Amino acid sequence: MWGIGACALDNRGKLRYSCSVEHLYFWKGLIPLATQNKVMTVQDAIAKYCFTGMSILLPGFVNVGVSEVLIEGLIEAGIGDLSVISNNTSVPGRGIGKLVRAGTIKKITCSHIGNNSETVQKVVDGEINLTFVPQGSLCEKVRAGGAGIGGILTPTGLYTPMMDGKQVVEWDEEAGKFVFLEGEIIPDASKKRFILELPLHADVCFVHAWKADKMGNVVYRRTSRNFNEAFSTAADHVIVEAEEIVETGDLDPDQIMTPGFIVDAVVQGRALTEA
C-alpha cells in the first residue's frame, strides 16, 4: 500500500517521520520507509555526526547501558573538547571512564563522580569543569529538553549549593500565581518554593540497545534501559549501538521502547555483562 506517512517537526525544527512500517511510507522518490537502512560502521557514524567541541548525552548507570563501542570509536577518531551530560562517569578505564582517561572531556554535567577516582582528580586539577545536578532533576531536565518544555519546577536542592545561581519561585496562594524570589532566601518550610531547572539538550546522543532493527527501532534489556530512553529524545542526532541488529519488522511493535524515527544511525555493539 502506497501513501504519505505522518510527519512532524521535533523541538529543534528537525523533520522527523513517525509511521507504521507495514502501511505508511514517506515521499522521497517513492522510496518505502520500510527499506530505510540506518546501519553503518562506527567510523562512518562518528565521522558523519560527531565533531570536536560538541555536546553529547551519554546515558548509562555506572557501566550498565553505556555505549562503550561508540565511545572507543570517538577516542580513535581523535574527537575531544566534549561537553558531556551523563548520570556519572563509570569507573576508571570503562565506559565513560575511557573518555576521562583519554582527556577528551572539557565539561561534564552529572549527578555523581565518586565511582571514578580519575574523574575526581581531573576535577580537582581543573582539567574538567564539573556541574552537579541531583539525579532525578538531571533526568527531568533532559526529558524537558527532549519534549521542548521550557524548564521544570522542583523542590530538590532548595537551601543547598544546588540552588546557587538559579531562579527560585514561590506559590502565592492569595494571588493564585508563582512569584520569583529576589535577594537572600531564608528557609521557610511553610512556603511552597521550587527551583526552576532549565532543560538540557545536546548535539549527539549515544544509545546502547539490546536489539535494534535496521530502521532504528530499539528494545532495551532490563536495567540497561536506565537513562537511554529519556536521553535519546534530547539530541539533534542519535546513534544507536545495538548488541543485536535484526531485520526491519522482526521486532514486535508493542515491545519497541525508542522509535526509529528519532534515530539517525545504528552500529554493531557488543553484549554487556552487567545488565
ZIMO-V439081 format. One record per backbone hydrogen bond with DSSP energy under -1.0 kcal/mol. NH is the residue of the N-H (numbers start at 1). CO is the residue of the C=O. If there is no record, write none. Layout:
nh = <NH,NH>
co = <CO,CO>
//
This chain:
nh = <5,8,10,13,16,18,24,28,35,36,38,40,45,46,47,48,49,50,53,54,56,57,58,61,64,68,71,72,73,74,75,76,77,78,79,82,83,84,85,86,94,97,98,100,101,102,103,104,106,107,108,109,110,111,112,116,120,121,122,123,124,125,126,127,128,129,131,133,138,139,140,141,142,143,144,145,146,147,149,152,154,158,160,163,164,166,169,170,171,172,176,177,179,181,191,193,194,195,196,197,200,202,204,205,206,207,209,210,211,212,213,214,216,218,219,224,225,228,229,231,232,233,234,236,237,239,240,241,242,243,244,246,250,255,257,258,262,263,264,265,266,267,269>
co = <25,16,14,10,8,6,20,26,32,33,214,266,41,42,43,44,45,46,80,51,83,204,85,64,61,66,67,68,69,70,71,72,73,75,74,104,54,107,56,109,91,94,95,96,97,98,100,99,82,82,129,84,131,87,87,113,116,117,118,119,120,121,123,122,122,106,108,110,134,135,136,137,138,139,140,141,142,143,144,197,195,155,157,160,161,163,194,179,192,177,172,172,170,168,188,191,169,154,167,152,141,234,55,237,57,239,241,219,219,244,217,246,213,258,211,221,222,225,225,227,228,230,231,202,203,205,265,207,267,209,210,212,247,252,218,218,259,260,238,238,38,240,242>
//
